[in-house]
Amino acid sequence: MLNKGLFVTGTDTEIGKTHTSIVIARHLTHLGKIVAPRKPAESGCDEVDGQLIPRDATALKDAANYKGDLADVCPFRFKEYTSPRHAANLANQAFSTQTLYEACVPKTKYDYLLVEGAGGFYSPLSEDGVNADLAEKLNLPILLVAPDKLGTINQVLLNAEAMKNRGLTLKAVILNQLEKENHSDELNNLEDLSQMLDCPVYRQPYKLSITDHELPQSLIDLLLE
């Protein structure tokens, strides 16, 4: 049985999942929580001195002040910038959803398990599954990150329905402002989704620096429930 934790996924790739996960890890660590960060598979890694270095997983490890090895955070790393499943095939490797699940379960004491998926909720992940399959196996509450733009309401509602059908709990939705000027107030995404979903919806304003981001106290309290 896993302790308290969260599975962070998105409606798409490159929409701020890692940024959001880092902010959460920093805040929980600042509160004195022992955070076990996990991004079990990462593609598009940099090669340094013959080793593949996962940028997202490294940033998560640093944000959580994690004392374990980077291999605990991200055991499966690939150079090609594509889905982990495809990248693994190109590298003549293979791993299952069960293998990823086992990699996510901490072997040492922790207060909070923070798992970040790769790509969107239904993006290919392992040889036998998508991110949704790992989320279902972990059975952690889910934080859904979405870009605050036109068309987001449809994508968020589709993801929410998919999670409900799998018996998963959507803890909250983060609408991430990816550009300085995106006319978020005119889109009305926050207000509409708040009325259409049974979970809180937050807007994450555009920021250049991770350190500039402060989580709303209500979101922190929600994550720690």
C-alpha positions in Angstrom: 0.0 0.0 0.0 1.5 3.3 -1.1 1.6 6.3 1.2 0.3 9.7 0.3 1.2 10.9 -3.2 0.2 12.3 -6.5 0.4 11.3 -10.2 1.0 14.4 -12.5 -0.1 14.0 -16.0 -1.2 16.4 -18.8 -3.5 16.9 -21.7 -0.5 16.9 -24.0 3.3 17.1 -24.0 5.4 20.3 -23.4 2.6 22.0 -21.4 4.3 22.4 -18.0 4.0 19.1 -16.2 7.6 19.1 -15.0 7.5 22.8 -14.1 4.4 22.1 -12.0 5.9 19.0 -10.4 9.1 20.9 -9.5 7.0 23.6 -7.8 5.1 21.0 -5.8 8.3 19.2 -4.8 9.9 22.4 -3.6 6.9 23.4 -1.6 6.4 20.0 0.1 10.1 19.7 0.9 10.0 23.2 2.4 7.2 22.0 4.6 9.5 19.3 5.9 8.0 16.4 3.9 10.3 13.7 2.6 9.3 13.6 -1.1 10.1 10.6 -3.3 10.2 12.0 -6.8 9.7 9.7 -9.8 9.8 10.1 -13.5 10.4 6.4 -14.3 10.9 6.9 -18.1 12.3 9.9 -19.9 13.2 10.3 -23.5 15.2 13.1 -25.2 18.0 12.8 -22.6 21.4 14.6 -23.0 24.4 12.4 -23.4 27.2 13.5 -21.1 30.5 11.5 -20.8 28.8 8.4 -22.3 25.8 8.6 -19.9 22.2 9.7 -20.6 21.2 12.5 -18.3 17.4 13.0 -17.9 16.8 16.8 -17.5 13.3 16.6 -16.0 14.1 13.9 -13.5 17.3 15.7 -12.5 15.3 18.9 -11.8 12.7 16.9 -9.8 15.5 15.3 -7.8 17.0 18.6 -7.0 13.6 20.2 -6.1 12.8 17.5 -3.7 16.3 17.5 -2.2 16.2 13.8 -2.8 19.1 11.9 -1.2 18.9 8.8 -3.2 20.4 8.1 -6.6 19.1 9.6 -9.9 18.5 6.0 -11.0 15.8 5.8 -8.4 14.1 8.8 -9.9 14.5 7.8 -13.5 15.8 4.3 -14.3 14.7 4.2 -18.0 16.4 6.9 -20.1 16.6 7.3 -23.8 18.3 9.7 -26.2 15.7 9.9 -28.9 13.1 12.6 -28.4 9.9 10.6 -28.9 7.6 8.6 -26.7 9.4 6.3 -24.2 7.9 3.3 -25.8 9.2 4.2 -29.3 12.5 5.4 -27.9 12.9 2.1 -26.1 12.2 0.2 -29.3 14.8 2.2 -31.1 17.3 1.4 -28.4 16.4 -2.3 -28.5 15.1 -2.2 -25.0 11.7 -3.0 -23.5 9.9 -2.5 -20.2 6.4 -3.2 -19.0 3.9 -1.2 -16.9 4.6 -3.5 -14.0 8.3 -2.7 -14.3 7.6 1.0 -14.2 5.3 0.5 -11.2 8.0 -1.3 -9.3 10.4 1.4 -10.1 8.0 4.0 -8.7 7.5 2.3 -5.3 10.1 3.8 -2.9 12.4 1.4 -1.1 13.2 3.9 1.7 11.1 6.0 4.1 9.1 8.8 2.5 6.1 11.0 3.2 5.0 11.8 -0.3 5.4 10.0 -3.6 5.4 12.4 -6.6 5.2 10.6 -9.9 5.4 12.5 -13.2 4.2 10.8 -16.4 5.6 11.3 -19.9 3.4 13.1 -22.3 -0.3 13.0 -22.1 -2.6 10.7 -20.1 -3.0 8.3 -23.0 0.5 8.8 -24.5 2.4 5.5 -25.1 4.7 4.7 -22.2 5.7 1.1 -21.9 5.7 -1.9 -24.3 2.2 -2.9 -23.0 0.6 0.3 -21.9 0.1 4.1 -21.8 0.5 6.6 -18.9 -3.1 5.9 -17.8 -2.2 2.2 -17.2 0.7 3.2 -14.8 -1.6 5.8 -13.1 -4.2 3.1 -12.6 -1.7 0.6 -11.2 -0.3 3.2 -8.7 -3.8 4.3 -7.8 -2.7 7.7 -6.7 -4.8 10.9 -7.0 -4.1 12.7 -10.2 -3.2 16.3 -11.0 -4.0 17.2 -14.5 -2.0 20.0 -16.2 -3.4 21.7 -19.3 -2.4 24.7 -21.3 -4.7 27.7 -20.7 -5.8 28.2 -24.3 -8.7 27.8 -26.7 -9.8 24.2 -26.9 -8.6 23.3 -23.4 -12.1 22.7 -22.0 -12.7 19.9 -24.4 -9.3 18.2 -23.6 -9.7 18.5 -19.9 -13.2 17.1 -19.9 -12.1 14.1 -22.0 -9.2 13.4 -19.7 -11.5 13.7 -16.6 -14.0 11.3 -18.1 -11.2 8.8 -18.9 -9.9 9.0 -15.3 -13.3 8.5 -13.9 -13.9 5.4 -16.1 -10.7 3.9 -14.7 -11.8 4.6 -11.1 -9.2 7.2 -10.6 -9.5 10.4 -8.6 -8.9 13.7 -10.3 -7.5 15.8 -7.4 -7.2 19.1 -9.3 -6.6 20.8 -12.6 -3.9 23.3 -13.3 -4.4 25.7 -16.2 -0.9 26.6 -17.2 -0.3 30.0 -18.9 2.5 29.2 -21.4 2.8 32.6 -22.9 2.9 36.1 -21.5 -0.1 37.3 -23.5 -2.7 34.6 -24.0 -5.9 36.4 -22.9 -6.8 33.8 -20.3 -9.6 35.9 -18.8 -11.3 36.2 -22.2 -11.2 32.4 -22.7 -13.1 31.8 -19.5 -11.5 28.3 -19.1 -11.1 28.7 -15.3 -14.7 29.7 -14.7 -16.3 27.1 -17.0 -14.2 24.2 -15.9 -14.8 25.1 -12.2 -18.5 24.7 -12.9 -18.2 21.5 -15.0 -15.8 19.5 -12.8 -16.1 18.1 -9.3 -12.5 19.1 -8.4 -10.7 22.5 -7.9 -9.3 24.2 -10.9 -6.3 26.6 -10.6 -4.6 29.0 -13.0 -0.8 29.0 -13.0 0.3 32.4 -14.3 3.1 32.8 -16.8 6.5 32.9 -15.0 10.0 32.6 -16.4 11.5 31.3 -13.1 10.5 28.3 -11.0 11.3 30.2 -7.9 8.7 32.9 -8.8 5.9 30.4 -8.4 4.0 30.1 -5.2 1.2 27.5 -4.8 -2.1 28.6 -3.4 -2.5 27.5 0.2 -5.7 25.8 -0.7 -3.9 23.7 -3.3 -1.2 22.7 -0.8 -3.8 21.7 1.7 -5.6 19.7 -0.9 -2.4 17.8 -1.9 -1.7 16.9 1.7 -5.2 15.6 2.5 
